[in-house]
Amino acid sequence: MARETGKLKVIQLLPALNAGGVERGTLDMARALVRDGHESIVVSSGGRLVQQLEMEGSRHLSLPVHRKSLTSLLQVRPLRRLIAELQPDILHVRSRVPAWLTYLAWKKLDPATRPRLVSTAHGLYSINRYSAIMARSEQVIAISDCVKEYLVSHYAADLRAEPEVIYRGVDTDEFSPQIPAAEDWLENTLGEYPALRDRRWLLLPGRLSRWKGQEDFIAMIAALAKQQGDIHGVIIGAAEKNKQHYAEELRALAAELGVADRITFTGHRSDMREWYRNAALVYNLSRKPEPFGRTVIEALAMETPVIGYDIGGPAESLRACFPGGLVENGNRDQLLAKTTELLQTRDTPTLSAAFTLREQAARTLALYQRLLAQKPGAAS
């Protein structure tokens, strides 16, 4: 079904285009497709990233493929008609509701001529039949070995092929120390947060959540502040709407440990490249396995050392790029010791090519082409 020119038409489907890892991965892949001359279409219910998507050369089609409701099944026929009309080479689903609707629409198309069906498992989904749909495509992409092992352990009966691990990649055109620093950024930031002046910044990015490690980070800052007078902790990220009280708990903990003046809470920031550039160390301290952990590779791309617990997807990135930053999960003594060590040595990490957007896009396109070269299977 590939076009004679060798160019592909790819439709990616996800619930909405607002914010998050799935959305970011979709935009990254859409941009890479356009860059290589392929036709990129995204189907979602819309959102604030639609404008960026279209400015970068993709086409967006609005369909209500986001509701976890039986009424969403009314979208199966319109979606089937859309697929028949557009005749894409690849359908790439990235979330469970769109995956169900797409699968039901695709299943009744002619197996000889229908597009190939790909899914990306972005998370460690709850174990049930609803989640199993992410394993039922013709080829599943897992964003880390952690996710692949989870799929094989819990959804072996649904998988039609072994999941292929393709790491999420950082766009090195966006995150690179060679990119000139934003003009006046540092002075403007020091004006906004004067406590950061003449300090070495230790950075913990990520939404405020009990398992994301903010409490461990604050305890470490309290212990470190007794030894080193020039360090300052920066917690970047906001609490979810119904969990604002946790932000207050963290501020209370900092006050209780005597470091309220040594920790800055910035909330959500959209200027992460400059924060990474100016940080002495960056942390990922999630206590539960995360599927990937984008902040790790973004910081490594900026050649800033990262310290993280040896668990889940973030540990895979560190193991490949900066193994000296790994610490036993939840071990606060090791965390303090590793921080002290790296503040003295300032080793410079190197991002492995496997964690770049260019490599992610190349491997995903190769997967598409391999599927298209195979004889389509029967409906399942």
N, C-alpha and C positions, 0 to 999 in steps of 0.2 A: 504493500500500500504506500510505500515511500514514493515521493514525487520524483520525476525523471531528473530534475535538477539536483537531486540530493538534499534539497531543503525540506524541512519538516514543518508540519502544522501541529502544534501541541496545545492542548487545552488543560490547564490546571484548575482544579475545583477545590474550594475551601469555603467555610461558612461566611466569613466577612473579611474585610480588609481594614482593620483598625490598628492593633498593635499586638506584638507577641512573636514568638519564635517561628510559628507556622507561617505567619504573614511575612515575616522577614525572609524566610526561606523561599517563599513563593516569588516575592519581588526580585530576589537575587537571581533565581533561575530564569525568570522572565527577561531580566536585563541581559543575562548571558545568551539566551536564545536570540534576542534581537541583535545583539552584537555580532553573532555568527551568521546572521542573515536568515534565520528561521522565523516562522510566523508564530507569534505568541498570543494566546487568548487566555484570559482568566475569567472564570465564572464564580460569582459570589453574590451575597446580598448587598454588597456595597460597603462603604466606609471611608474614613479620612485618607487612606492611602491610595484610593482609586486615581486621584489626580496625578500623584507621582508615577504610578504604574503607566498611565497613558502618556505622560510626558516622556517616559523612557522608551516608548515605542510599542507597547503592548495594547491590545484591545480588551476592554472590559465589558462583560455581559452580565446584567443584573438578573438573578433568579433567587427566590427565597429558599435557598438550600441550607438554611442554618437552624431551623426550628426542630427541637427534639420533641416532635409531635406526630401522631399518625396522619394529621392533615398534610404533612410534608410529602406523603406518598402521592398526593395530587400532582406533584412536580415531576413524577417519573415519565409520563407521556410527553409533556412539553420538552423535557430534557432529551428524550429519545428522538423527537423531531429535530431538535437543535443539532444533535450529533449527526443525524442523517443529512441534514442540510449543509453543515460545515465540513463534513468528511475529514475529520482530523486523522493524523497518523497515530497519535498518542493521547490517551486520557490519563491524566495524572492526578490522583485524589490524595488529599492531605489531612482529612479529618473524617470522623465517623459518619455524621449525618450525610454529607455529600457523597461519601463512599457508598453508603447504602443506596442512595437514589441513583447514583451513576451505575452501580453494579446491576440494579434491577432494570435500568434503561438499556444498558449494554448487553445484558444476557439474552435479550430477545432479538438482537440484531443478527444478521447473517454472519456466522463464524468465519466465513471465507473472506469477507470484505470489511468487517467491523474493525475499529481501531484497536490497538493493543492497550491493555489496562495495567497501569502501574500505580502502586501506592507507596507513600513514604510514611513509615511509622516514626512519628516525632516524639512519642512518649511511652511510658510504661503504663499502658491502659489497664483499667479494672478488668478482671478476668470474668467475662460473660459473653453471651452470644452476640450482644450488641457490639462489643469491641472486636469480636472475631472477624468482622468484615474487613478490617485493615490487613488481615492475613490472606484474604481470598482473591486478591488480584493475581494477574498472571506473573507478576514479579514484584516483590516487596523490597523497598530500600529501607535499611535500618540506619539511623544516623550515628550509631556507635556500636561497638561490640556488646556493650551492656544491653542495648535494645534488642540486638539480634539474639542474644542468649535468652532474653525474656520471651521473645516470640517463639523460639524453638522449644522452650520449656513448657509454655502454656497453650500454644496454638499450632502444634505440629500437625494435627489432623486437618487443619484448614489451609496450610501452606501448600501451594502448587509447585514451588521451587524453593531452594534454600535462599533465605534473605541475603541480599548483597549489602555489605557495609560501605556506605559512602558518607564520609564525615561531612558535616556542615562546614562550609569554608568561609573564612573572613575575606572581605574584599580589600585587597592590599592597595587598591587605588584610593581607598577611604581611610585605612588604618596602616600607616607606615611612618617611621620616624623621618623619612626623607621629605615628607610633605611639610612645607613651611608652617610654623606655628601661627595660629590665628592672631592677627594684629591686635594688640592691647588686651588679649585674653587674660594673661596672667595678672596684670594690674587691675583689670576690672573685677576679676575673681577675688583678689586680695582685698579690694574695696568692699565687695559683698560679704566676704568672710575674713575679717582682719586677723582672726586668731591663727590663720594659716601662715601668716608672714614669718619668714625666718625659721620655718619648721620643715622637717621631712615628713611627707604625707604618706600614711598607710591607708590604703583604699579598699573598702569592702562594698562592691556594687551588687545590687540585687534587691528584689522587692522585700519588704519587711515581713518576715514570716518566722514562726518559732523554730522551724527546722533549717533555716538558712544561715544560722551561725552568728547572728549579731551579738548574742549574749557571750559567746566564747570570745568574740573579737573585743568587746568592751572589757572583759576580764583580762585579756592579754594586754590591752593598752594600759590598764591600771597597774599591772605588774611591771610593764616595760617603762612606764613613766618614772618609776622609782630609780631606774638605772640610767635612763637617757632623757635629758631635759629638752631635746629638740624634736621629739616625735609628736605627731598629731594624727588622730584617727579621723577618717572621713567615711561616713556611711551614706552611700548614694542609693536612693530608691524610696518608693512610697509604699505605705500600707494599702491593702485593698479597702474598698469603701466601707465594708462592714467590720474592719479590723483596725480602725484608727487607734483604739485603746492600746494596741501593742506598741505603737510608736511612743506613747506616753510611758509605758512600762520600761522601755529601753532608756528613755531619758532619765527616769527615776533610778534605774540601775546605775547609770553613769554617775549620777549625783551621789548615790549611796557609796560607790567605790571611790569617790573623790576625784573623778576625772570629767566632770561636766564641762570644764574649760578645756579639756584635751580631746573632745570628740565633737565633730560638726555633723549635723544631719542636714543634707541638702535637698531631700526629696528627689523626685524624678529629674534627670538632666538629659538634654539632647546633645551635649557637647563632650561626649565621653572620650573622644580621641585626645583632647587636651588634658583631661583629668589623668588618663593613662600616661601621657607624655611627662607630666609633672610629678607623678607619684614615685616614691622610692620603692614601694612594694604594693602589689595588688593581691587580694585574697578571694578564694572561693571556699567557704566553710560549711557547705550544705552537709547536714548530718545524715540525710536520706539519699539514696542513689538518684542522681539527676540523669536524664537521658543524654545530655550533652554538656551544656555550660558555655554559652557563647562568650561571656565576658573573659574567660580564660584565654581563648585564642585571640581575642581583640587586644588584650594587654600584651600577650606574647608577640603579636605582630608589631606592637610599638616598642619591642625590645625591653619591656619592663618585667622584672622577675615576678613570678606568681607563686604563692604558697596556697596549697589546697589539701584537703583531706583525701586520703587514698581510698576513694569510693566512687563508683559510678562513672558516667561519661567524662566529667572534668578530669578525673585521674588519668583516663586514657590519653587526653591531650597533654597533660603534664608528663606522663611517662614517655611520650614520644618526643616532646620538645624541651622539657625542663625537669627531668626527674629529681633534681636536687631540691625542688620545691614541694615534694610530697611529704605529708605528715600523717601519722596514724589517726584514723577517724576518731574525733572527739578527744584526742590526747592534748590537753592544754599545756602540759609541761613541754612536750615536743614542739608545740606551736610557738611558745615563747622562745625556746632554744633556737629553732629554725629562723625565726625573725631576727634574733640577735646576730646569728651567723651571717645571714644574707645582708643585713645592714652594714656589716663590716667588710664583706667580700664584694658585694655589688656585681655578681656574675651577670653577664648579658645573655639572655636566651635567644635562640634562633627558631623561628616558626618553621615547622616541617611543611613541605609543599603539599602534603596530604590534607592540610587544614586550610588551604586557600580556596577562594571561590572559583578561581580558574580551574583548579584540579577537580573540584566538586562538579562543575558544569561539564568538563570534558568526560568525566566518568559517567555522569548521568546521560549525556548524549550517546556515549558508546553503548550504554545499556539499552537505550531506545533503538539504536541501529541494530543491535544484536537481536532484540525481540522482533523487529520488522523483518529480519532475514530468516527467521524461523517460520515454519508452517504453523498457522493459527490452530489452536486446540479446539476441542468441542466445548459447547456450553457446559457450565458447571453449576 
